[in-house]
């Protein structure tokens, strides 16, 4: 992500004016007012994933307003999904007033006036409303409505935003548009779910969202030694055959993905100096390998070395570099 604003680079009241100018270029024209202080503190990091923009923001107490005049000056005709990470966020739009807290999310539209009060940190996802496969008038039903971010498809979207912002340095230029497509599919699925219009989503969009849901499920249940193809399919109410077709469409295999993720978690933990006292068999069991012989054979096939030898080499390199 690129840091486009840091209040520490400005003095006194200049920071708020600079923040306003930055928001006009990076987000949309708005007016801001610092609350309880003449000095504003904040930062703004952002990254472009094709037409999707993901931003990580932090701010001291501030009010924001987007008026009809601001809209006439410039309207990107976009939706913004706000996911607070700390502090309360009070949003008013479409004659609704909603208090959103961490663990929840809210949708704002650029084409209607809104006001907000916020303090803390948040992740923002912004994209053109025209890219959604549902009609704008239906989306208006959800504007300024508090949505739970801890379950179902909303949780997937929140997890996606967290991972994209945390792992941003590991992506290549070719990864970014694909990540944007995934985010847009998840956002569309969230909105369609809460509008009860999931059948309006295109088939390929539903399939990509399902694939993301399944891979996230696998990631969260890697430590379950009973996790297998049948259980994964049953958890998502699809047949085993459909599950295999879903992964094949993405050039992957269900069993191979499960095995690779488990082995990668084991490899990571074996190379962690903080876990040097944890037995190899305990690390293997943590990630679903209950039989040490099976784990050793799979690890050697994947990495060309036995688990104990890999740990010795990784910890020795860590000690040398330290």
VOBA-1610 file (N, C-alpha, C; in pm, whole numbers, padded with zeros to 5 digits, always signed):
BEGIN
Unk+00085-00119+00000Unk+00000+00000+00000Unk+00089+00124+00000Unk+00037+00230-00058Unk+00111+00355-00064Unk+00055+00453+00039Unk+00143+00509+00120Unk+00099+00610+00216Unk+00088+00743+00144Unk-00033+00796+00137Unk-00055+00922+00065Unk-00081+01038+00160Unk-00096+01008+00288Unk-00111+01117+00385Unk-00061+01073+00521Unk+00012+01165+00586Unk+00059+01145+00723Unk+00061+01281+00789Unk-00022+01299+00891Unk-00035+01431+00953Unk+00094+01478+01019Unk+00185+01385+01047Unk+00311+01426+01110Unk+00397+01512+01016Unk+00361+01514+00887Unk+00435+01594+00790Unk+00385+01739+00786Unk+00283+01768+00867Unk+00226+01903+00867Unk+00224+01958+01009Unk+00211+02086+01018Unk+00209+02150+01149Unk+00072+02211+01177Unk+00032+02203+01305Unk-00090+02270+01350Unk-00211+02239+01265Unk-00285+02343+01229Unk-00410+02328+01156Unk-00391+02297+01008Unk-00267+02298+00961Unk-00242+02268+00820Unk-00280+02124+00787Unk-00273+02035+00886Unk-00299+01893+00860Unk-00440+01870+00809Unk-00538+01936+00869Unk-00676+01914+00828Unk-00701+01964+00686Unk-00643+02076+00649Unk-00657+02128+00513Unk-00592+02032+00413Unk-00477+01978+00451Unk-00408+01883+00364Unk-00488+01753+00351Unk-00550+01708+00462Unk-00634+01588+00459Unk-00752+01608+00364Unk-00813+01725+00371Unk-00928+01757+00284Unk-00887+01752+00137Unk-00772+01809+00107Unk-00724+01808-00032Unk-00692+01666-00077Unk-00632+01588+00011Unk-00601+01449-00024Unk-00728+01370-00052Unk-00830+01385+00033Unk-00955+01311+00016Unk-01023+01345-00116Unk-01011+01470-00157Unk-01074+01511-00284Unk-01014+01435-00401Unk-00885+01407-00396Unk-00818+01337-00507Unk-00827+01186-00493Unk-00816+01135-00370Unk-00809+00991-00349Unk-00944+00925-00328Unk-01043+01001-00280Unk-01173+00941-00249Unk-01284+01017-00322Unk-01329+01129-00264Unk-01433+01213-00324Unk-01435+01344-00246Unk-01487+01453-00304Unk-01493+01580-00233Unk-01581+01570-00108Unk-01526+01614+00005Unk-01598+01617+00132Unk-01547+01735+00212Unk-01622+01770+00315Unk-01577+01872+00410Unk-01550+01804+00544Unk-01446+01849+00614Unk-01406+01787+00740Unk-01396+01893+00850Unk-01418+01848+00973Unk-01399+01936+01087Unk-01344+01854+01204Unk-01233+01899+01259Unk-01176+01832+01376Unk-01264+01859+01497Unk-01279+01759+01582Unk-01364+01768+01701Unk-01277+01768+01826Unk-01309+01855+01920Unk-01241+01861+02050Unk-01096+01906+02042Unk-01051+01949+01926Unk-00913+01993+01913Unk-00898+02073+01786Unk-00802+02165+01787Unk-00773+02240+01665Unk-00672+02166+01577Unk-00614+02060+01630Unk-00509+01986+01558Unk-00564+01849+01518Unk-00546+01816+01391Unk-00592+01688+01338Unk-00475+01592+01323Unk-00497+01467+01361Unk-00396+01363+01342Unk-00457+01252+01257Unk-00385+01208+01157Unk-00437+01101+01075Unk-00336+01049+00976Unk-00369+00935+00915Unk-00288+00879+00808Unk-00380+00807+00710Unk-00333+00793+00587Unk-00414+00732+00481Unk-00322+00652+00390Unk-00341+00520+00387Unk-00267+00430+00299Unk-00366+00370+00200Unk-00324+00354+00077Unk-00419+00304-00023Unk-00350+00218-00128Unk-00428+00134-00195Unk-00378+00054-00305Unk-00491+00032-00404Unk-00456+00025-00531Unk-00554+00005-00638Unk-00549-00140-00684Unk-00666-00204-00686Unk-00680-00340-00737Unk-00770-00332-00860Unk-00716-00281-00968Unk-00800-00254-01084Unk-00896-00142-01050Unk-01026-00161-01071Unk-01123-00055-01039Unk-01157-00048-00891Unk-01105-00140-00813Unk-01132-00145-00670Unk-01019-00077-00594Unk-01054+00011-00501Unk-00955+00079-00419Unk-00972+00035-00274Unk-00863-00012-00214Unk-00862-00053-00073Unk-00776+00046+00003Unk-00827+00098+00112Unk-00753+00197+00190Unk-00756+00161+00338Unk-00647+00195+00405Unk-00638+00181+00550Unk-00622+00321+00607Unk-00712+00361+00696Unk-00712+00498+00745Unk-00714+00501+00897Unk-00661+00611+00951Unk-00665+00636+01095Unk-00685+00785+01114Unk-00762+00824+01217Unk-00790+00965+01236Unk-00827+00993+01381Unk-00793+01115+01424Unk-00844+01165+01550Unk-00990+01205+01528Unk-01059+01250+01633Unk-01202+01281+01623Unk-01229+01378+01508Unk-01321+01337+01419Unk-01344+01418+01300Unk-01487+01398+01251Unk-01546+01505+01199Unk-01675+01493+01131Unk-01652+01510+00981Unk-01733+01440+00904Unk-01723+01444+00759Unk-01860+01473+00702Unk-01866+01557+00601Unk-01994+01582+00535Unk-01974+01588+00385Unk-02065+01525+00315Unk-02068+01533+00168Unk-02203+01591+00133Unk-02203+01708+00080Unk-02326+01782+00053Unk-02368+01768-00093Unk-02487+01819-00122Unk-02533+01820-00261Unk-02437+01901-00348Unk-02382+02009-00291Unk-02285+02089-00365Unk-02160+02008-00397Unk-02112+01930-00301Unk-01995+01845-00324Unk-02022+01744-00435Unk-02144+01692-00435Unk-02181+01593-00536Unk-02183+01656-00675Unk-02233+01780-00683Unk-02235+01849-00812Unk-02093+01878-00862Unk-02001+01903-00770Unk-01862+01928-00808Unk-01800+01803-00868Unk-01824+01688-00804Unk-01766+01563-00853Unk-01837+01445-00789Unk-01883+01354-00872Unk-01944+01232-00821Unk-01884+01112-00894Unk-01799+01035-00826Unk-01741+00917-00889Unk-01841+00803-00906Unk-01965+00822-00855Unk-02070+00720-00866Unk-02019+00585-00817Unk-01976+00588-00693Unk-01917+00469-00635Unk-01984+00432-00504Unk-01959+00312-00460Unk-01998+00267-00327Unk-01872+00254-00242Unk-01888+00279-00115Unk-01778+00265-00021Unk-01825+00176+00094Unk-01750+00071+00120Unk-01777-00016+00234Unk-01677+00020+00342Unk-01728+00056+00459Unk-01645+00099+00571Unk-01645-00011+00676Unk-01524-00056+00715Unk-01508-00157+00819Unk-01425-00098+00932Unk-01488-00049+01039Unk-01410+00007+01150Unk-01321-00099+01215Unk-01198-00061+01246Unk-01107-00150+01320Unk-01094-00107+01465Unk-01120+00020+01493Unk-01122+00069+01631Unk-01205+00197+01634Unk-01265+00224+01747Unk-01341+00347+01764Unk-01479+00342+01701Unk-01571+00424+01749Unk-01706+00430+01692Unk-01709+00511+01563Unk-01800+00474+01474Unk-01822+00546+01349Unk-01973+00568+01334Unk-02016+00692+01341Unk-02157+00726+01327Unk-02182+00776+01186Unk-02272+00710+01114Unk-02298+00739+00973Unk-02443+00782+00956Unk-02466+00888+00878Unk-02601+00933+00845Unk-02613+00949+00693Unk-02704+00875+00634Unk-02734+00887+00491Unk-02871+00828+00465Unk-02940+00882+00365Unk-03074+00831+00331Unk-03169+00835+00450Unk-03157+00938+00533Unk-03242+00955+00651Unk-03224+00843+00752Unk-03108+00778+00747Unk-03077+00676+00847Unk-02954+00722+00926Unk-02954+00691+01054Unk-02840+00720+01140Unk-02796+00589+01205Unk-02671+00552+01182Unk-02625+00421+01226Unk-02491+00434+01297Unk-02480+00372+01414Unk-02354+00366+01487Unk-02289+00232+01456Unk-02171+00237+01395Unk-02100+00116+01353Unk-01974+00100+01436Unk-01953-00019+01487Unk-01838-00047+01573Unk-01751-00155+01509Unk-01630-00175+01562Unk-01545-00283+01510Unk-01619-00417+01511Unk-01599-00493+01405Unk-01672-00618+01389Unk-01797-00603+01304Unk-01826-00479+01262Unk-01941-00453+01178Unk-01895-00379+01052Unk-01986-00359+00958Unk-01952-00280+00839Unk-02075-00202+00794Unk-02050-00101+00712Unk-02158-00016+00664Unk-02127+00027+00521Unk-02231+00051+00443Unk-02218+00090+00303Unk-02259+00236+00287Unk-02179+00311+00211Unk-02210+00450+00177Unk-02211+00467+00026Unk-02295+00555-00023Unk-02299+00586-00166Unk-02251+00728-00191Unk-02175+00747-00297Unk-02119+00880-00325Unk-02222+00976-00384Unk-02335+00924-00433Unk-02430+01008-00507Unk-02539+01070-00421Unk-02533+01046-00291Unk-02628+01105-00198Unk-02553+01173-00085Unk-02603+01283-00033Unk-02536+01350+00079Unk-02525+01257+00200Unk-02418+01273+00277Unk-02404+01198+00401Unk-02319+01277+00500Unk-02332+01239+00625Unk-02250+01295+00731Unk-02200+01182+00819Unk-02085+01204+00882Unk-02033+01101+00972Unk-01950+01165+01082Unk-01942+01094+01191Unk-01847+01127+01297Unk-01766+01001+01323Unk-01635+01013+01336Unk-01553+00895+01357Unk-01427+00930+01433Unk-01375+00830+01500Unk-01243+00836+01562Unk-01188+00694+01564Unk-01061+00680+01536Unk-01001+00547+01538Unk-00942+00506+01404Unk-00967+00381+01364Unk-00911+00326+01242Unk-01019+00251+01164Unk-01001+00244+01035Unk-01098+00173+00951Unk-01031+00128+00822Unk-01091+00028+00761Unk-01054-00015+00626Unk-01168+00024+00533Unk-01132+00083+00419Unk-01232+00127+00322Unk-01215+00048+00192Unk-01326+00012+00133Unk-01326-00051+00001Unk-01419+00033-00087Unk-01366+00082-00198Unk-01444+00170-00286Unk-01439+00118-00428Unk-01554+00122-00497Unk-01561+00071-00634Unk-01681+00134-00705Unk-01677+00142-00838Unk-01790+00199-00913Unk-01917+00116-00895Unk-02026+00182-00866Unk-02151+00109-00844Unk-02197+00040-00972Unk-02153+00092-01088Unk-02193+00031-01215Unk-02139-00111-01233Unk-02036-00147-01154Unk-01978-00281-01166Unk-02061-00386-01093Unk-02155-00343-01011Unk-02237-00439-00938Unk-02343-00498-01031Unk-02368-00628-01019Unk-02469-00691-01103Unk-02611-00675-01050Unk-02630-00585-00953Unk-02764-00557-00901Unk-02795-00409-00925Unk-02921-00374-00928Unk-02961-00239-00963Unk-02935-00141-00848Unk-02899-00019-00884Unk-02863+00082-00785Unk-02976+00108-00687Unk-03098+00108-00734Unk-03210+00139-00644Unk-03225+00033-00536Unk-03182-00090-00566Unk-03186-00194-00464Unk-03074-00175-00363Unk-02958-00131-00410Unk-02845-00107-00320Unk-02877+00002-00219Unk-02957+00101-00262Unk-02995+00211-00173Unk-03064+00161-00047Unk-03123+00041-00053Unk-03189-00015+00065Unk-03090-00040+00178Unk-02964-00062+00144Unk-02864-00099+00245Unk-02775+00016+00288Unk-02784+00130+00219Unk-02698+00243+00253Unk-02722+00286+00398Unk-02612+00303+00473Unk-02616+00345+00615Unk-02685+00244+00705Unk-02693+00117+00661Unk-02743+00011+00748Unk-02625-00066+00806Unk-02630-00093+00934Unk-02521-00167+01000Unk-02534-00315+00963Unk-02424-00375+00915Unk-02422-00515+00877Unk-02322-00590+00966Unk-02355-00710+01011Unk-02262-00785+01096Unk-02143-00833+01014Unk-02024-00820+01071Unk-01905-00862+00998Unk-01841-00988+01051Unk-01913-01060+01139Unk-01852-01175+01206Unk-01909-01309+01163Unk-01991-01311+01060Unk-02046-01440+01018Unk-02083-01435+00870Unk-02091-01555+00812Unk-02135-01569+00675Unk-02047-01496+00574Unk-02109-01450+00468Unk-02037-01387+00358Unk-01974-01255+00402Unk-02036-01186+00500Unk-01977-01061+00550Unk-01841-01087+00614Unk-01832-01196+00687Unk-01704-01229+00750Unk-01597-01255+00644Unk-01636-01320+00536Unk-01540-01344+00428Unk-01487-01213+00371Unk-01577-01116+00353Unk-01535-00986+00301Unk-01442-00916+00399Unk-01477-00919+00528Unk-01391-00856+00629Unk-01254-00924+00634Unk-01252-01058+00629Unk-01125-01131+00629Unk-01042-01099+00505Unk-01111-01091+00391Unk-01042-01056+00266Unk-00974-00920+00278Unk-01045-00821+00329Unk-00988-00686+00342Unk-00870-00686+00438Unk-00882-00763+00546Unk-00772-00770+00643Unk-00648-00832+00580Unk-00667-00940+00506Unk-00552-01010+00446Unk-00487-00927+00335Unk-00571-00862+00255Unk-00516-00780+00146Unk-00429-00668+00202Unk-00476-00601+00307Unk-00399-00490+00363Unk-00277-00538+00438Unk-00286-00652+00506Unk-00172-00702+00583Unk-00063-00760+00493Unk-00102-00826+00384Unk-00006-00896+00298Unk+00027-00819+00171Unk+00002-00688+00169Unk+00010-00612+00043Unk+00149-00618-00021Unk+00255-00636+00058Unk+00389-00636-00001Unk+00421-00764-00078Unk+00340-00867-00061Unk+00369-00996-00125Unk+00302-01011-00261Unk+00225-00913-00305Unk+00152-00926-00431Unk+00232-00868-00548Unk+00215-00931-00665Unk+00275-00880-00787Unk+00174-00794-00861Unk+00220-00726-00963Unk+00130-00640-01043Unk+00018-00721-01107Unk+00046-00845-01146Unk-00058-00928-01207Unk-00157-00980-01103Unk-00116-00983-00975Unk-00208-01028-00870Unk-00318-00925-00843Unk-00286-00797-00858Unk-00375-00691-00811Unk-00513-00692-00879Unk-00522-00699-01013Unk-00656-00703-01074Unk-00736-00826-01031Unk-00667-00940-01013Unk-00738-01061-00969Unk-00793-01042-00829Unk-00714-00981-00742Unk-00761-00954-00607Unk-00881-00859-00609Unk-00878-00762-00700Unk-00991-00671-00713Unk-01117-00744-00755Unk-01105-00840-00848Unk-01220-00918-00892Unk-01278-00999-00777Unk-01189-01058-00696Unk-01236-01135-00579Unk-01311-01044-00483Unk-01254-00927-00456Unk-01319-00833-00365Unk-01454-00787-00416Unk-01462-00759-00545Unk-01588-00715-00604Unk-01693-00825-00597Unk-01652-00949-00622Unk-01746-01061-00611Unk-01798-01075-00468Unk-01709-01061-00370Unk-01751-01074-00231Unk-01844-00959-00191Unk-01810-00838-00235Unk-01896-00723-00205Unk-02034-00743-00267Unk-02038-00789-00391Unk-02166-00813-00458Unk-02245-00921-00385Unk-02175-01025-00340Unk-02244-01133-00268Unk-02300-01084-00135Unk-02224-00998-00065Unk-02272-00942+00062Unk-02399-00860+00038Unk-02395-00771-00060Unk-02510-00685-00087Unk-02631-00768-00133Unk-02606-00863-00223Unk-02716-00946-00273Unk-02778-01029-00160Unk-02693-01079-00071Unk-02743-01159+00041Unk-02838-01077+00129Unk-02796-00956+00163Unk-02877-00874+00252Unk-02997-00810+00182Unk-02994-00809+00050Unk-03112-00762-00024Unk-03200-00879-00068Unk-03153-01003-00033Unk-03224-01125-00072Unk-03239-01132-00224Unk-03130-01099-00293Unk-03129-01101-00440Unk-03010-01179-00494Unk-02971-01284-00423Unk-02854-01361-00463Unk-02871-01427-00599Unk-02995-01455-00637Unk-03018-01519-00767Unk-02986-01426-00884Unk-02975-01295-00856Unk-02944-01201-00964Unk-02795-01196-00997Unk-02713-01253-00910Unk-02569-01251-00937Unk-02538-01342-01055Unk-02447-01301-01144Unk-02406-01388-01255Unk-02345-01517-01201Unk-02357-01623-01279Unk-02310-01754-01235Unk-02160-01752-01203Unk-02079-01684-01287Unk-01936-01685-01262Unk-01901-01608-01134Unk-01978-01504-01104Unk-01956-01429-00981Unk-01990-01514-00860Unk-02101-01588-00868Unk-02139-01677-00758Unk-02035-01785-00738Unk-01979-01838-00847Unk-01879-01944-00836Unk-01750-01892-00773Unk-01707-01772-00812Unk-01585-01717-00753Unk-01605-01688-00604Unk-01723-01639-00569Unk-01751-01614-00427Unk-01755-01745-00349Unk-01812-01849-00409Unk-01816-01980-00344Unk-01675-02035-00325Unk-01592-02020-00427Unk-01454-02069-00416Unk-01381-01998-00302Unk-01400-01867-00290Unk-01338-01792-00181Unk-01391-01839-00047Unk-01522-01866-00042Unk-01582-01914+00083Unk-01524-02050+00123Unk-01507-02139+00026Unk-01455-02272+00055Unk-01309-02266+00098Unk-01228-02189+00026Unk-01085-02182+00063Unk-01067-02116+00199Unk-01153-02020+00233Unk-01146-01960+00365Unk-01186-02062+00472Unk-01284-02144+00443Unk-01327-02250+00536Unk-01213-02348+00560Unk-01144-02388+00453Unk-01031-02479+00467Unk-00923-02415+00554Unk-00893-02289+00527Unk-00791-02217+00604Unk-00824-02216+00753Unk-00952-02199+00787Unk-00994-02191+00928Unk-01002-02326+00996Unk-01000-02436+00920Unk-01018-02569+00980Unk-00901-02662+00951Unk-00786-02607+00920Unk-00671-02691+00886Unk-00632-02784+01001Unk-00653-02741+01124Unk-00613-02823+01238Unk-00705-02940+01267Unk-00815-02950+01197Unk-00910-03061+01217Unk-00862-03182+01137Unk-00816-03287+01205Unk-00762-03403+01131Unk-00867-03477+01051Unk-00996-03456+01082Unk-01102-03525+01008Unk-01146-03448+00884Unk-01092-03327+00865Unk-01133-03245+00751Unk-01093-03313+00620Unk-01189-03333+00534Unk-01162-03395+00405Unk-01260-03344+00301Unk-01252-03401+00182Unk-01333-03355+00071Unk-01482-03363+00103Unk-01525-03476+00163Unk-01667-03494+00192Unk-01717-03390+00292Unk-01638-03366+00397Unk-01678-03269+00499Unk-01683-03127+00445Unk-01587-03093+00359Unk-01585-02960+00300Unk-01708-02939+00212Unk-01740-03039+00131Unk-01856-03029+00043Unk-01985-03017+00126Unk-01997-03099+00231Unk-02118-03097+00313Unk-02136-02963+00383Unk-02025-02903+00428Unk-02033-02774+00498Unk-02083-02664+00407Unk-02073-02682+00275Unk-02116-02579+00181Unk-02237-02624+00098Unk-02297-02736+00140Unk-02422-02784+00081Unk-02408-02807-00070Unk-02294-02862-00109Unk-02273-02899-00249Unk-02223-03043-00254Unk-02229-03105-00370Unk-02181-03243-00384Unk-02030-03245-00395Unk-01972-03361-00367Unk-01827-03377-00381Unk-01786-03350-00525Unk-01866-03397-00620Unk-01835-03374-00760Unk-01832-03225-00792Unk-01930-03150-00740Unk-01933-03005-00764Unk-01813-02936-00700Unk-01772-02984-00584Unk-01655-02927-00517Unk-01529-02947-00602Unk-01513-03067-00656Unk-01396-03093-00742Unk-01401-03004-00867Unk-01519-02988-00927Unk-01530-02903-01046Unk-01497-02758-01012Unk-01539-02714-00895Unk-01513-02577-00851Unk-01363-02551-00845Unk-01289-02644-00787Unk-01144-02626-00775Unk-01075-02643-00910Unk-01122-02734-00992Unk-01063-02754-01124Unk-01076-02629-01209Unk-01188-02556-01194Unk-01206-02432-01269Unk-01103-02327-01232Unk-01042-02341-01113Unk-00938-02248-01068Unk-00799-02312-01078Unk-00790-02421-01154Unk-00661-02486-01174Unk-00605-02549-01049Unk-00692-02594-00959Unk-00647-02647-00831Unk-00715-02780-00802Unk-00666-02845-00698Unk-00723-02971-00650Unk-00757-02954-00502Unk-00871-03007-00462Unk-00913-02992-00322Unk-00812-03057-00229Unk-00781-03184-00255Unk-00688-03256-00167Unk-00549-03194-00169Unk-00503-03154-00286Unk-00370-03093-00295Unk-00367-02960-00219Unk-00473-02881-00231Unk-00478-02753-00160Unk-00477-02773-00010Unk-00554-02869+00037Unk-00557-02900+00180Unk-00420-02946+00229Unk-00357-03035+00153Unk-00225-03087+00192Unk-00121-02976+00190Unk-00120-02894+00086Unk-00020-02788+00075Unk-00033-02685+00186Unk-00155-02649+00221Unk-00174-02550+00327Unk-00131-02605+00462Unk-00164-02732+00488Unk-00122-02792+00615Unk+00030-02800+00625Unk+00093-02844+00519Unk+00239-02855+00521Unk+00305-02719+00534Unk+00248-02618+00471Unk+00305-02485+00481Unk+00295-02432+00623Unk+00185-02459+00693Unk+00173-02417+00833Unk+00276-02490+00919Unk+00295-02619+00892Unk+00396-02695+00966Unk+00535-02640+00940Unk+00565-02613+00813Unk+00697-02559+00779Unk+00721-02426+00848Unk+00620-02341+00850Unk+00633-02211+00915Unk+00663-02226+01064Unk+00589-02316+01130Unk+00608-02333+01275Unk+00741-02399+01307Unk+00785-02491+01223Unk+00915-02556+01246Unk+01029-02455+01237Unk+01014-02353+01154Unk+01119-02253+01139Unk+01106-02136+01234Unk+01010-02140+01325Unk+00987-02031+01419Unk+01073-02050+01543Unk+01169-01961+01570Unk+01254-01976+01690Unk+01173-01980+01819Unk+01059-01914+01821Unk+00976-01913+01940Unk+00911-02046+01970Unk+00916-02140+01874Unk+00856-02272+01894Unk+00959-02383+01891Unk+01083-02349+01918Unk+01190-02448+01908Unk+01174-02562+02010Unk+01103-02534+02121Unk+01084-02637+02224Unk+00961-02724+02199Unk+00880-02688+02098Unk+00760-02767+02068Unk+00801-02888+01985Unk+00768-03010+02029Unk+00807-03129+01952Unk+00752-03127+01810Unk+00826-03188+01719Unk+00783-03193+01579Unk+00646-03260+01569Unk+00626-03369+01643Unk+00498-03440+01635Unk+00382-03354+01682Unk+00408-03262+01779Unk+00302-03173+01828Unk+00265-03070+01722Unk+00365-03019+01650Unk+00336-02925+01542Unk+00257-02994+01432Unk+00298-03118+01399Unk+00227-03193+01297Unk+00081-03215+01336Unk+00058-03254+01463Unk-00078-03279+01509Unk-00161-03152+01511Unk-00097-03039+01539Unk-00167-02909+01542Unk-00232-02881+01408Unk-00168-02928+01299Unk-00219-02899+01165Unk-00276-03022+01095Unk-00323-03119+01177Unk-00403-03227+01120Unk-00331-03357+01092Unk-00199-03365+01122Unk-00125-03489+01098Unk-00110-03563+01231Unk-00192-03666+01252Unk-00190-03739+01379Unk-00087-03851+01378Unk-00046-03895+01260Unk+00054-04004+01251Unk+00187-03945+01206Unk+00287-03945+01294Unk+00417-03885+01261Unk+00479-03939+01132Unk+00462-04069+01107Unk+00521-04127+00985Unk+00458-04067+00860Unk+00326-04047+00862Unk+00258-03987+00747Unk+00307-03844+00725Unk+00324-03771+00836Unk+00371-03633+00825Unk+00512-03627+00768Unk+00601-03710+00819Unk+00740-03709+00773Unk+00747-03739+00623Unk+00668-03838+00581Unk+00668-03876+00439Unk+00615-03761+00352Unk+00506-03699+00394Unk+00449-03589+00315Unk+00541-03467+00314Unk+00602-03437+00427Unk+00691-03320+00436Unk+00814-03341+00349Unk+00871-03461+00354Unk+00991-03489+00273Unk+00958-03482+00124Unk+00838-03531+00085Unk+00799-03527-00056Unk+00781-03383-00103Unk+00734-03295-00013Unk+00709-03156-00052Unk+00834-03071-00051Unk+00923-03092+00047Unk+01036-03003+00066Unk+01173-03068+00050Unk+01174-03200+00027Unk+01301-03269+00001Unk+01388-03290+00122Unk+01333-03276+00241Unk+01411-03292+00363Unk+01315-03334+00474Unk+01366-03409+00574Unk+01283-03451+00686Unk+01249-03330+00774Unk+01136-03334+00844Unk+01096-03219+00927Unk+01201-03177+01029Unk+01261-03275+01099Unk+01361-03242+01201Unk+01483-03175+01138Unk+01524-03223+01022Unk+01640-03162+00955Unk+01607-03021+00906Unk+01486-03003+00855Unk+01446-02869+00812Unk+01449-02772+00930Unk+01395-02815+01043Unk+01394-02729+01162Unk+01536-02691+01201Unk+01625-02788+01203Unk+01765-02761+01241Unk+01828-02657+01148Unk+01806-02676+01017Unk+01863-02582+00919Unk+01803-02442+00933Unk+01669-02435+00949Unk+01601-02306+00957Unk+01640-02230+01083Unk+01650-02297+01197Unk+01687-02232+01321Unk+01834-02192+01321Unk+01918-02270+01255Unk+02058-02232+01247Unk+02074-02107+01162Unk+02000-02099+01051Unk+02006-01978+00967Unk+01952-01858+01042Unk+01846-01880+01122Unk+01789-01770+01199Unk+01886-01717+01302Unk+01961-01809+01365Unk+02059-01768+01465Unk+02175-01693+01401Unk+02214-01738+01282Unk+02326-01674+01213Unk+02290-01532+01170Unk+02167-01516+01117Unk+02125-01383+01071Unk+02100-01289+01187Unk+02062-01346+01303Unk+02038-01261+01419Unk+02165-01211+01481
//
